[in-house]
Amino acid sequence: MDWSYNLLSDGERIVLRRIAPFVGDSPLRGARYIAGELEGTGEFFDAIAGLVEKSLIATRIDETQARYRLLETTRAYALEKLEEHAEVDVVFRRHAEYVAGCLESQRAALSPLPHAERVAAICVK
């Protein structure tokens, strides 16, 4: 993994390690929120496209949008890199904010569902 990681652009490295908190699929908007601001406007999208092209991120298209996922071994490696760059607290806070925002925005509409189903329905969209 080190060899592949070292071949990535700076933007690709940042996005790869910052999306590591997602377990399973994540929507593009979630990945973008957690990745934070990158220098160029299109840098995030270029980084995602590069990571997909290099098979470091898997994609799945459902009826409404593309979903992105790190393989578990890649995710574990990215989490290590997140620690090395002292970004764990900031990135996990952003992940928590994103999930909390998803839950809050959809809570009323999905209130009849059991809690686990609400979380799955909200945060994987």
Secondary structure, 3 states (H helix, E strand, C coil): CHHHHHHCCHHHHHHHHHCCCCCCCEEHHHHHHHHCCCCCCCHHHHHHHHHHHCCCCEEEECCCCEEEECCHHHHHHHHHHHHHCCCHHHHHHHHHHHHHHHHHHHCCCCCCCCHHHHHHHHHCC
